Amino acid sequence: MSKHFILVAGTLVLAALAGCQTANPDVISRDDAQRMETVQDATILSVRPVTIDGSQSGLGGAAGAVAGGIAGSSVGGNTTSAIVGITAAIVGGVVGNAAERAATKEDAVEILVQMHNGDRRSIVQGKGSEVLAAGDPVILTTAGGKVRVTKAPAIAAVPANLPVLSQ
């Protein structure tokens, strides 16, 4: 029973770690909601696939070490269980760290854009729902030092019957 609990608990910890951070432009941080952000127009020069490396916060390694230590300590007698428990904790820590890194790895794109003033910028972001390609007009939205790239909305014509406000 306890081995199943450890397996389930470890899986839940890794699933929580996988959801902690994302570079997906479709996911907006709670801290960025209801804040004014800077928007700049640009044109995509190129898009290439990249991978954002997974994180190693230590939580995966710690969870793996605890799970391995508990599972290993239940093997054999006093001396054997201590040795197996320590070995299993070390192996569990290594496996947990690797699992955290794999669970938090993300497919992404590196987008090279040209600003309207001629400057070029490179932005790496997770793959979102939009398919971006060279030549696409885009907007760069900056909030808290982070930038996301999205397709520029079509510019609608202003209806002729709108009143003009005097200043």
C-alpha positions as CSV (number, residue, x, y, z in Angstrom):
1,M,0.0,0.0,0.0
2,S,2.7,2.5,0.9
3,K,4.6,1.9,-2.3
4,H,1.5,2.8,-4.3
5,F,1.1,5.9,-2.2
6,I,4.7,7.0,-2.8
7,L,4.3,6.4,-6.6
8,V,1.1,8.4,-6.7
9,A,2.6,11.2,-4.6
10,G,5.7,11.4,-6.7
11,T,3.6,11.5,-9.9
12,L,1.5,14.4,-8.5
13,V,4.6,16.3,-7.5
14,L,6.0,16.0,-11.0
15,A,2.7,17.0,-12.6
16,A,2.6,20.1,-10.4
17,L,6.1,20.9,-11.4
18,A,5.3,20.6,-15.0
19,G,2.5,23.2,-14.7
20,C,4.5,25.7,-12.7
21,Q,6.1,27.6,-15.5
22,T,5.5,28.0,-19.2
23,A,6.7,30.1,-22.0
24,N,3.5,29.6,-24.0
25,P,2.3,32.9,-25.3
26,D,-1.4,31.8,-24.8
27,V,-0.8,31.5,-21.0
28,I,-0.7,34.9,-19.2
29,S,0.6,35.1,-15.7
30,R,-1.9,36.2,-13.0
31,D,0.4,39.0,-12.2
32,D,0.2,40.4,-15.7
33,A,-3.6,40.4,-15.8
34,Q,-5.2,43.8,-15.8
35,R,-2.0,45.7,-16.4
36,M,-1.2,47.9,-19.3
37,E,1.5,46.5,-21.5
38,T,3.7,48.0,-24.2
39,V,2.9,47.0,-27.7
40,Q,5.3,47.4,-30.7
41,D,4.7,46.4,-34.4
42,A,7.2,44.2,-36.2
43,T,7.6,41.8,-39.1
44,I,8.8,38.2,-38.8
45,L,12.1,37.5,-40.6
46,S,12.4,33.9,-39.6
47,V,11.0,31.3,-37.2
48,R,12.9,28.2,-36.1
49,P,12.0,25.4,-33.6
50,V,14.0,25.2,-30.4
51,T,13.6,23.5,-27.0
52,I,13.4,25.4,-23.7
53,D,15.4,23.2,-21.2
54,G,13.5,21.9,-18.2
55,S,14.0,23.3,-14.8
56,Q,15.9,21.7,-11.9
57,S,14.5,23.4,-8.8
58,G,15.4,20.5,-6.6
59,L,11.8,19.5,-5.8
60,G,11.9,16.6,-8.2
61,G,15.2,15.3,-6.7
62,A,13.9,15.8,-3.2
63,A,10.6,14.0,-3.9
64,G,12.5,11.2,-5.6
65,A,15.0,10.9,-2.7
66,V,12.2,10.7,-0.1
67,A,10.2,8.2,-2.2
68,G,13.3,6.1,-2.8
69,G,14.4,6.2,0.8
70,I,11.1,5.2,2.1
71,A,10.7,2.4,-0.4
72,G,14.3,1.2,0.1
73,S,14.2,1.2,3.9
74,S,11.4,-1.4,3.9
75,V,13.7,-4.0,2.4
76,G,15.6,-6.6,4.5
77,G,16.7,-6.3,8.1
78,N,18.2,-3.3,10.0
79,T,21.6,-3.1,8.4
80,T,20.3,-4.1,5.0
81,S,17.4,-1.7,5.1
82,A,19.6,1.2,6.0
83,I,22.0,0.5,3.1
84,V,19.2,-0.1,0.6
85,G,17.3,2.9,1.9
86,I,20.3,5.2,1.4
87,T,21.1,3.8,-2.0
88,A,17.5,4.0,-3.0
89,A,17.3,7.6,-1.8
90,I,20.3,8.6,-3.9
91,V,18.9,6.8,-7.0
92,G,15.5,8.3,-6.3
93,G,17.0,11.8,-6.1
94,V,18.8,11.4,-9.5
95,V,15.7,9.9,-11.1
96,G,13.4,12.6,-9.6
97,N,15.7,15.3,-10.8
98,A,15.8,13.9,-14.3
99,A,12.0,13.5,-14.3
100,E,11.5,17.1,-13.2
101,R,13.8,18.3,-16.0
102,A,11.9,16.2,-18.6
103,A,8.5,17.2,-17.3
104,T,9.3,20.9,-17.5
105,K,11.0,20.8,-20.9
106,E,9.0,22.8,-23.5
107,D,8.9,22.9,-27.3
108,A,9.4,26.5,-28.4
109,V,10.3,28.8,-31.3
110,E,12.9,31.4,-31.8
111,I,11.4,34.3,-33.7
112,L,13.6,36.9,-35.4
113,V,11.7,40.1,-36.1
114,Q,12.5,43.4,-37.7
115,M,11.1,46.5,-36.0
116,H,9.7,49.4,-38.1
117,N,12.8,51.4,-37.3
118,G,15.0,48.7,-38.8
119,D,16.3,47.2,-35.5
120,R,16.2,43.4,-35.3
121,R,15.2,41.4,-32.2
122,S,15.1,37.7,-31.3
123,I,12.5,36.3,-29.0
124,V,12.2,32.7,-27.8
125,Q,8.7,31.6,-26.6
126,G,6.8,28.4,-26.2
127,K,4.7,27.2,-29.1
128,G,1.3,28.7,-28.9
129,S,-1.9,28.2,-30.9
130,E,-0.9,30.6,-33.6
131,V,1.4,29.5,-36.4
132,L,3.9,32.2,-37.1
133,A,5.8,32.5,-40.4
134,A,8.3,34.8,-42.1
135,G,6.6,37.9,-43.5
136,D,3.8,37.9,-40.9
137,P,3.1,41.3,-39.3
138,V,3.2,40.8,-35.5
139,I,3.0,42.7,-32.3
140,L,5.5,42.4,-29.5
141,T,3.7,42.7,-26.1
142,T,6.1,43.6,-23.3
143,A,5.1,43.2,-19.6
144,G,7.4,43.0,-16.7
145,G,10.5,42.5,-18.9
146,K,8.9,39.5,-20.7
147,V,7.9,39.7,-24.4
148,R,5.4,37.6,-26.3
149,V,4.9,37.6,-30.0
150,T,1.4,37.4,-31.6
151,K,0.0,38.0,-35.0
152,A,-1.0,41.6,-35.6
153,P,-4.8,42.1,-35.8
154,A,-6.2,43.4,-39.0
155,I,-6.6,47.2,-39.1
156,A,-10.3,48.0,-39.4
157,A,-11.4,51.0,-41.4
158,V,-12.8,53.8,-39.2
159,P,-16.5,54.3,-40.0
160,A,-17.1,57.7,-41.6
161,N,-20.0,58.5,-39.3
162,L,-18.0,58.5,-36.1
163,P,-18.0,61.9,-34.4
164,V,-14.6,63.7,-34.2
165,L,-13.7,64.8,-30.7
166,S,-12.2,68.3,-30.4
167,Q,-9.3,68.8,-28.0
